[in-house]
Amino acid sequence: MKQPDRTEGLRSLIRQGLQAVSQQSTAAHLGDRSTYVGMSDIGQHWECPRAALARKVMPTPNSLERLLTLQRGHWFESGVGQALASLGLHVLPQLEISWQHQGVPIKAHLDFVLVWGAPVNAIRILEVKSTDKLPASPHDSHLLQLHGQLGLLTQAWDKPVFNIRAEDGTLLHKKMTFPQLCLAHLGLQLPATADKTSMEAWLLCLSMQDVTTFGPYTFNQAMLDTALDHAVQLWGDLTAHRAGNLSLSQVTCAQGFYPICSYCEYNGDCPKFPQGVQMPQWEPALEKLTVLKEQRTALDNEIKEMETVLKLVHRQSGTRDWVDTGKYRFRASVATGRNTLNREVLHEELTDIFRFEGLGDIDVDALLARCERTGAPFERLSISTIN
């Protein structure tokens, strides 16, 4: 047997194992996701209604890359759970809320709920997301998901709609109010109503090297209403599709430039990409260009890492002058920052000056717009993987 064949055989074995783990975990903790609307469904519907419906009605691709991405999230989540448990905190992992809104079955699965009983009476929701690169700001879909979780926990507090399972999926407590569940599972007394408790939600984003957090977020009725509206819309589309009255091509898709479209598992016949002509002879060129871009990204990262090491070496050398290595010399120095114009500050300054001079009728926005310059149009090459 040739070596490449054995390599592919091992990759296939890993893929099959990850697929089995994923299916078992989904069945044990999430059940049949086609029978309800989950919070992640709501978040995806916010981004792209077509993709959210497709995930409900089409087979899920099981590539090794996708399975590794999903499993990485589970691994990170498990690690966070172990870290919280080691501190002796009272934690409810994967708290399930079963809810009905306008006849739509909704289930929320909260990654971690930290509980402090009397006299503190505090609840902290942690939603864990794994990413290749830490975001500078939270994704709107993640915020909607988090607000939906917090909103349902608040509204359902005294309703018997809470469940919690063991790691193998066995129901430990079901159809309890939240105070009843906390008393039974954690031995903690909580107020009978949610308004007597401090409640916050946090988004926890982890990469392989670092972690960042967004929050705290508190109950927001408008955000909860938005989440529930999306649940109703998705369930309506799902019902119509099952009845044969709605096709995927008729469902709204994400508009404009949207980076996630390239990774969408259902973009093969998406109406966002109207078909022009078939030119398969150019596929090798696109594959080569994609590889070159990936190599450039890897090289950029390697260069940054090497520069960071050499800057540290220079700082630790004890000199501000050049370090001689024989064929090369290097030195770390501080460069002056780039000057930029703060448009918001300028807007405020001009507004105050015009008001002081009795010229308050001048439109500052229009004035600034007249001083701006638009660059010449340019061609942009967009490449999207067909999944």
N, C-alpha and C positions, 0 to 999 in steps of 0.2 A: 504494500500500500504506500502511495506517495505521501510525503510529509504534509503538503498542503491539504490533502484530503483528511488527514488525521487532525490537523488544526481546525478545519471546518467542522469536523465531527465533535471536537471538544466544545467549540462555540455553540453548536446546535444543542449539545447536552446541557450547557448552562442556560440557554434560552428556554428549553423545555422545563427545566427546574424552576426558573423564575416565573414562567407562565403558570405552573402548577401552584406555586406559593401565592401568586397574585389572585388566582381563581379561588383558592381556599380562604384567603383573607377576606376577599370581597363577599363571598357567601356567608362567612361566619359573622362579620361585623356590619355589612351593609345590606345583605339580603339581595332580593331581586330589584335592581335599581330602575327597571322599566315600569314598576308599579307605583312609583312616587317621584316627586321632584325634590332633589337634594339641594343643599346650599351651593355646592360647586356647580350644579346645573344652572342655578339662578345667576351665578357669576359669569358663566360662559354665555348665557343668553343675553346678558348685558353687553358682552363683547360682540357676539355674533349669533343671532337666533337660529340661523341655518345650521351652524356647527353644533349648537346645543341639541337641536332636534336630531341631527344625524347621529350623535352619540347615543341617542336613545333607541334608534331604529335600525342602525347598521352594525354589522360585525365589527368588533374592535380589533385593529391591527395589533399583531404581537411580535413586532421586530425586537431584536435584542436591545437596540438603542432605547426604544420606548420602555421596555420592561425594566432596564437598568435605571432609567430616569424615575419611574414610578417607585421602584424598590428603594432607591436612594432616599426618597421622601419618607418611606416607612422606617428605614434605618435611622435617619435623623430624628424622626419622631420618637422612636424607641429610646434613643440616647437621651433626648430631652426628658422623657419620662423617668428614666433611671436617675438622672441628675436631680430632678425634683424630689423623687422618693428618698434619695440619700440624705436630703436635708430635713427629713421628718415632717414635710408639709402634708397637709390634708389635700389630696388630689383626686379628682374624678376624671379618669381617662375615657375618652370616646363616649361622653354623655350623649344619649340619644333623646331627642324631643320629637314626638309624633304629633302632628298638628293638621287640622283641616281648615282651609280658607276658601270660602265660596265653592265648596265641594271638591277642592283640589287637595289630594293627600301630599303633605310636605313632611320631610324628615330632615332634621338638623343633627349632624354629628360633630360635637365640639371636641377638638383634640384634647385639651386639658382645661379643667375648671378647678381653680384653687379656692378653697373654702376656709374661712375663719368664722367660727361660731361666736356666740355671746362671750364677752360684751363687745367684741370688735364688729361682728356682723358684716363681713366683706366678701365679695366674690370677684375673682379675676379670671377672665377667659383668655387663654393663650391659643392662637391659631398658628401652626407651624408650617412654613413654606421653605422648600429647598430650592436653591437657585445656583446656576453656574457662576453668575456674577451678582453681587449684592446690588439691589436697586437703590437709586438716590431718593426715590419716593415710592410709596406703595401703589400697586396697580389698582385701578378703580374696581375691577372685578373682585379682588381680594377684600377691599374695603366693604363692598356691598355684601359679600358673604359674611364678613365679620359682624357688620351691623345687623344682618338678618339673624345671626346666632344670638346676639345680645338682646335684640328685640323680642325674639320668641321666648328666651329664658325669662325675660321680664313679664311678658304678657301671660305666659303659661305657668307662672310660679306656683299658683295654688290649684292647678288643674292636674288630674292624674294621667299625665302624658309623658312621664320621664321613665327611661329605662337605662340600665347599665349592665354590661356584659363582662364576663371573664375573658382572658386572653384567647381562649379557644372558641369564643363566641357564645358560650353558655349564658343564658339570662340569669343574672344574680338578683336583680330587682326589676319589676316591671309595673307599669301603670300606677306610678306613685306621683304625688306632688313633689316639688323640689325639696321642701323642708322635710317631708317624710323620708325621701331617699337619703338625704344627708344624715338624718338621725339613724336610719337603719344601716347604712354602709360605713359612715364615718363616726357615728356616735356624737354628732354635733347638733345643737339646738339652733334653729334659725327662726327669724320672725315669720309670722303667718302671711305677711304681705311683702312684696318686693321693695316697696318704697321705704321700708325701714332698714334697707341694706345698701351699703356702698358697692356699686357695681361698675366695673370697668372691663374693657376688652383691649388686648394687645395683639399686634401682628409681629411674629418672630420669624425673620428671614435668615437662613443659614446657608453658607457656601462651604466648600471644603477647607477654607482658611479662616473664615471670620463669621461674625453674626451681627445683625443690626435689628433694631426694633422700631416699631411705629406705634404711637399711642400716647396716652390712653384715650380710648373712645368711650363715650357714654351713650345712654339710650337716646335715639333720635327717631322720632315717629315718622318723619318724612322718609328717612332711609329704609325703615321697616316697611312702609307702604310701597316704596319702590320695589323692594325685594319681592313682596307678595304679588305685586302687579306683574312682575316678570314670571313668577311661578304660574299665575293664571294664564298668561299668554302662551307659555311653553306647553302647559297641559292642554290648552285649546288646540294648539298646532298638532300635538301628539295624537289627540283624539280624532282630529280631522284626517290626519295621515293614515291612521289605522282603519278609518272608514273608507279610504280611497278617495277622499275629497281634496287632498292637498299633497302636492309633490314637493320634494326638497327644492326644486328649481323655483318654486313659487314663494319660498320663504326668504325674508330679508337676510342679506349677508353683510358682513362688516364692510364699511365704505372707506374710501380714501386709502392712504398709505397705512398699512397695519402690519408690523413685523411678524406678528404671530401667524399670519396667513401662510407663510412659507413652511411652518411646522404643523399646520392643520392636517389631520389624518384624513380629511374628507374634501380636500381641495381639488381632486382629480377632475370633477365636472362642475366646479363652482361657477356660477354665472358672473362672479366678479372678474373672471379671466375669460373674456369672450375669445373663442377660437378664431385665429386668422388662417394661416396656411401651415401645412405640415412640411417640415424641413429636417428630417431625421439625420441628414448628413452632418449637421452642426452639433449634434449631441456630444461627440468626443471633445469638441472645442470647449463646450460649456463645462464638461466634466473636468477638463484640464484647468480651466479658469477657476472653478470651485476649489480644486486641490491647491492651486497656487495661492488663493486668498486664505485658505486654512493654514498653509505654510507661513504666509506673511504674519498672520495673527500669532502663530506659535513663536516665530522669530521675534516679533515685537515683545511678547511676554518674556522670552529668554533674555533679550537685551535689557529690559527693565530690571529683571532679577540680578543680572551681572552688574549693572550700574549701581544698584542698591548695595551690593556687596562691596564694590570698590569705594563707594562713598564712606561706608562704615570703616573700611581699612584705613582710609585717609584720616578720618577723625581719630581713630585709635593710634595712629602713628605718632601723634604729638607734634606735628609740624603743620604750618600753614602754607609751606612752599611745596614745590613739586616733589613727588616720589619717583625716584629713578629705578626702573626695572631692568635696565640694560639696553634693550632695543626701543622701549617706550618709556614715557613718563606720564604721570597723571596727577591731577589735583582736583579737590572738590572746593567749589567756591559758591558764594551766594549771589545770584543774579537779581537785578532789579525787576520788580513786578511790572506787568504791562498796564499802562494807563487805559482805563475804559470810562465811558460816559454813562452815568446812572440816569436813565431816562425818567424813572419815577421821581427821583430827587429833583431833577431839572424841572419837571412838570410842576411839582409843589412850589419850587422857588419862583418860577415865572407866575404862577397863579397868585402867590402872595404879593409879588411886586406889582402886578397889574391891579390887584385889588387896592393896594396902598396908594397907587397913582390915580385911582378913579377910572381905571380902564378894565373893569370887571367884565365888560361885554365882549372882550376878545376871547375867541375860542382857542385855548392853548393846544388842544389836541390837533386842531386843523393847522395851527402854526407849526407844530413839530412835524406834522405829516408833510408840509411843504418843504421842510428842510431835509427830509429823508431822500435817499436815492436807491432805486431798485436796480439791481445788477442785470446784465443782459441774460436773456434766456439761454439755457444750455441743455445739451442732450444728456440723459441719464439712462444707463443700462440697468434694467431690473431683471433679476433672475430668481425664479421661484421653483422649488422642487415640486414635481407632480406626485402626490402620494396616492 
